[in-house]
Amino acid sequence: MDAGHPEESELSTSEVRHLREAVAGIVSRTQTYLPEGYAVGSELSYGSNGPQATVAVRPPVGRPISAGFTPDEEDLESGLTDDDRDEVARGLAASAAFQVMNAVGDDLTPTAR
């Protein structure tokens, strides 16, 4: 094991499952806030501070945006709350919509669900 790259096996099966479920929930909720044309994805990695999750949105125009977090031990054991997932999803969707508005200016009628 490299000190800068802890192995995935440092997490229990339950912790990995909770983290994957939390990230999948954020991706799903983010997609519900956005119209078609926005790509939403996620990545789990293991850094020097432990597991890290990133959810990213690529708007149809403008720069991609992302939100990353390193869950604490409690988050790994119990998973993220629905409120936490919603907060991240809403923030990502709003930031992605803002990127589109910046890219096209005032010539576009906003669309949202």
C-alpha positions as a printed NumPy array, in Angstrom:
array([[  0.   ,   0.   ,   0.   ],
       [  1.286,   3.457,  -0.912],
       [  0.807,   6.003,   1.893],
       [ -0.697,   8.479,  -0.561],
       [ -3.104,   5.957,  -2.025],
       [ -4.937,   3.91 ,   0.61 ],
       [ -6.425,   0.712,  -0.683],
       [-10.138,   0.38 ,  -1.185],
       [-10.123,  -2.555,   1.23 ],
       [ -9.676,  -0.105,   4.133],
       [-13.435,   0.465,   3.919],
       [-15.913,  -2.159,   4.972],
       [-18.339,  -3.54 ,   2.413],
       [-21.143,  -1.667,   4.155],
       [-19.242,   1.636,   4.078],
       [-18.495,   1.291,   0.367],
       [-22.154,   0.464,  -0.3  ],
       [-23.379,   3.495,   1.684],
       [-20.965,   5.786,  -0.136],
       [-21.972,   4.467,  -3.559],
       [-25.663,   4.807,  -2.682],
       [-25.145,   8.371,  -1.478],
       [-23.304,   9.395,  -4.63 ],
       [-25.824,   7.638,  -6.888],
       [-28.596,   9.467,  -5.032],
       [-26.925,  12.82 ,  -5.635],
       [-26.501,  12.029,  -9.346],
       [-30.134,  10.958,  -9.659],
       [-31.484,  13.985,  -7.808],
       [-29.296,  16.363,  -9.789],
       [-30.668,  14.904, -13.031],
       [-34.238,  15.536, -11.87 ],
       [-33.503,  19.254, -11.477],
       [-32.051,  19.653, -14.97 ],
       [-33.55 ,  19.478, -18.462],
       [-32.128,  17.134, -21.083],
       [-28.726,  17.99 , -22.469],
       [-26.863,  18.052, -19.16 ],
       [-24.55 ,  15.104, -18.483],
       [-24.254,  14.126, -14.817],
       [-21.687,  11.642, -13.551],
       [-19.723,  10.628, -10.501],
       [-16.422,   9.198,  -9.394],
       [-15.24 ,   7.535,  -6.217],
       [-11.554,   7.633,  -5.409],
       [ -9.287,   7.035,  -2.464],
       [ -6.937,   9.858,  -1.562],
       [ -4.588,  10.558,   1.299],
       [ -7.549,  11.614,   3.463],
       [ -9.569,   8.493,   2.703],
       [-12.446,   7.985,   0.286],
       [-13.46 ,  10.925,  -1.865],
       [-16.59 ,  11.344,  -3.951],
       [-17.093,  13.745,  -6.83 ],
       [-20.296,  14.491,  -8.722],
       [-19.929,  16.539, -11.9  ],
       [-22.304,  18.175, -14.373],
       [-21.405,  19.039, -17.952],
       [-23.923,  21.591, -19.216],
       [-24.74 ,  21.771, -22.936],
       [-22.64 ,  24.986, -23.084],
       [-20.311,  26.521, -20.558],
       [-17.8  ,  24.942, -18.256],
       [-18.403,  21.723, -16.321],
       [-18.91 ,  22.063, -12.59 ],
       [-18.372,  19.576,  -9.8  ],
       [-18.829,  19.029,  -6.098],
       [-16.491,  16.824,  -4.153],
       [-16.533,  15.648,  -0.593],
       [-14.63 ,  13.414,   1.759],
       [-17.174,  11.692,   3.987],
       [-16.42 ,  11.354,   7.681],
       [-16.72 ,   8.079,   9.566],
       [-20.35 ,   8.745,  10.518],
       [-21.293,   9.379,   6.874],
       [-19.62 ,   6.12 ,   5.883],
       [-21.505,   4.149,   8.513],
       [-24.948,   5.672,   8.098],
       [-24.873,   7.256,   4.652],
       [-25.768,  10.837,   3.8  ],
       [-29.161,  12.164,   4.795],
       [-31.776,  12.973,   2.179],
       [-31.394,  16.657,   3.06 ],
       [-27.645,  16.507,   2.407],
       [-28.18 ,  14.781,  -0.947],
       [-30.829,  17.311,  -1.958],
       [-28.65 ,  20.245,  -0.954],
       [-25.724,  19.039,  -3.074],
       [-27.999,  18.176,  -6.019],
       [-29.728,  21.568,  -5.966],
       [-26.395,  23.36 ,  -5.744],
       [-24.957,  21.437,  -8.675],
       [-28.062,  22.   , -10.801],
       [-28.109,  25.718, -10.018],
       [-24.398,  26.076, -10.788],
       [-24.777,  24.199, -14.074],
       [-27.726,  26.373, -15.103],
       [-25.701,  29.457, -14.19 ],
       [-22.849,  28.246, -16.428],
       [-25.28 ,  28.014, -19.342],
       [-26.664,  31.478, -18.635],
       [-23.139,  32.909, -18.542],
       [-22.221,  31.188, -21.795],
       [-25.253,  32.336, -23.793],
       [-26.065,  35.634, -22.112],
       [-29.609,  36.977, -21.962],
       [-30.698,  35.466, -25.289],
       [-31.955,  32.192, -23.807],
       [-35.247,  31.478, -22.08 ],
       [-34.397,  29.486, -18.912],
       [-35.736,  25.96 , -18.69 ],
       [-36.015,  23.882, -15.547],
       [-38.103,  21.158, -14.083]])
